[in-house]
Amino acid sequence: MSTDGLSERLQKLEDERAILQTLHQYGHSMDYGPDADFIDCFTPDGLWNVRMRKTPAGAFQCRGHGEIEASLAGQTAVRAPALYAKHIVTDSRIVVTGDEAHVDSYFLRVEPRDEGPTQIVASGRYRDTLVRCDDGRWRFTERIAEIDDM
């Protein structure tokens, strides 16, 4: 077996794994906190843009840690402990070019119901741009959530 390009292939796998960790941290910290972990998914000037296909009135965007933190403070009714929802990300396609990555993923948001089974309440896709930061972590410079249905 040839070792030609082994370090480049290993770096690609490590980058993809680290990017997935950021995607997962986003969902877990959105649902259960802490808010600092959610905010840390973004660069200091990162953009969080939520677009609603069917009900545009629910759309919003935040730029930078301060605006993102303020937005989270206004969402306590849809996060634990008020509501134990889950953000599920799947089928992520990751393209890494040096210290920048573009990722397209599908997502579902599920919520428990007092009566009956847990329900899917939202679906869509994420369109992400991430960068490798000075500390080695991958963070969003832009996360666009395109919500198809809610």
C-alpha positions in Angstrom: 0.0 0.0 0.0 1.4 3.4 -1.0 1.7 6.2 1.6 1.7 8.9 -1.1 -0.7 11.6 0.0 -1.3 9.9 3.4 -0.9 13.1 5.5 -3.3 15.0 3.1 -5.9 12.3 3.3 -5.6 12.1 7.1 -5.9 15.9 7.4 -9.1 15.8 5.2 -10.6 13.1 7.5 -9.7 15.1 10.6 -11.2 18.3 9.2 -14.4 16.6 8.2 -14.7 15.0 11.7 -14.0 18.4 13.4 -16.7 20.0 11.2 -19.2 17.4 12.1 -18.4 18.1 15.8 -19.4 21.8 15.2 -22.6 20.7 13.5 -23.5 18.4 16.4 -22.5 21.0 19.1 -24.9 23.4 17.4 -27.8 21.1 17.8 -27.1 19.8 21.3 -26.4 23.3 22.7 -29.5 24.8 20.9 -31.6 22.2 22.6 -30.0 21.9 26.0 -27.4 24.7 26.3 -25.2 26.0 27.5 -25.7 29.1 25.4 -21.9 29.7 25.4 -21.4 26.4 23.5 -23.9 27.5 20.9 -22.4 30.9 20.5 -18.9 29.3 20.2 -20.1 27.5 17.0 -19.8 30.9 15.3 -16.9 33.2 14.5 -17.2 36.6 16.3 -18.8 38.1 13.2 -20.6 35.0 12.1 -24.1 35.1 10.5 -27.0 33.0 11.7 -29.8 33.3 9.1 -33.1 31.4 9.5 -35.3 31.5 6.4 -38.9 30.2 6.3 -40.2 29.0 3.0 -43.9 28.9 3.9 -44.2 31.5 6.7 -41.6 34.2 6.0 -42.7 36.1 9.2 -40.8 33.6 11.3 -37.5 34.4 9.6 -34.6 36.2 11.3 -30.9 36.8 11.1 -28.3 37.6 13.7 -24.7 38.7 13.0 -22.1 38.4 15.7 -21.9 36.8 19.1 -23.9 39.6 20.8 -26.9 39.4 18.4 -26.9 35.6 18.6 -26.8 35.6 22.4 -29.7 38.1 22.4 -31.7 35.9 20.1 -31.2 32.8 22.3 -32.4 34.7 25.3 -35.7 35.3 23.4 -36.2 31.6 22.7 -36.6 30.1 26.2 -40.1 28.8 25.5 -38.8 26.4 22.7 -35.7 25.1 24.5 -35.1 23.0 27.6 -36.3 23.0 30.3 -39.5 24.5 28.9 -39.5 22.1 25.8 -37.2 19.2 25.1 -37.0 19.5 21.4 -34.2 17.9 19.3 -32.4 19.2 16.3 -31.3 16.3 14.1 -28.8 16.9 11.3 -28.1 14.3 8.7 -26.7 13.6 5.2 -24.0 16.3 5.5 -22.0 16.9 2.4 -18.7 18.5 3.3 -16.3 20.2 0.9 -13.1 21.4 2.5 -10.8 23.8 0.6 -7.8 24.7 2.8 -9.1 26.5 5.8 -12.7 27.0 4.5 -15.5 24.5 4.2 -18.9 24.4 2.7 -21.5 22.0 4.1 -25.0 21.2 3.0 -27.1 19.1 5.4 -30.7 18.1 6.0 -32.3 18.6 9.3 -35.4 17.7 11.3 -36.7 19.3 14.5 -38.7 16.9 16.7 -40.7 17.8 19.8 -42.4 15.7 22.4 -46.2 15.9 22.8 -48.1 15.7 26.1 -50.4 13.3 24.4 -49.3 11.0 21.6 -45.9 10.4 20.1 -43.1 12.9 19.4 -43.6 14.8 16.2 -41.5 16.2 13.5 -42.3 19.9 13.6 -39.8 21.3 11.1 -37.6 20.1 8.3 -35.2 21.7 5.9 -31.6 22.1 5.1 -28.6 24.0 6.4 -26.2 25.8 4.0 -23.0 26.4 5.9 -19.7 28.1 5.5 -17.1 27.4 8.1 -13.5 28.4 8.7 -10.7 26.9 10.6 -10.0 29.4 13.5 -6.7 30.1 15.1 -7.4 27.7 17.9 -7.9 24.9 15.3 -11.7 24.8 15.8 -14.1 25.0 12.8 -16.7 27.6 13.2 -19.6 29.1 11.1 -19.0 32.3 9.3 -22.5 31.7 7.9 -25.2 29.3 8.8 -28.3 29.5 6.7 -31.3 27.4 7.9 -33.8 27.0 5.1 -36.9 25.7 6.8 -39.2 24.0 4.3 -42.1 23.3 6.6 -42.9 24.1 10.2 
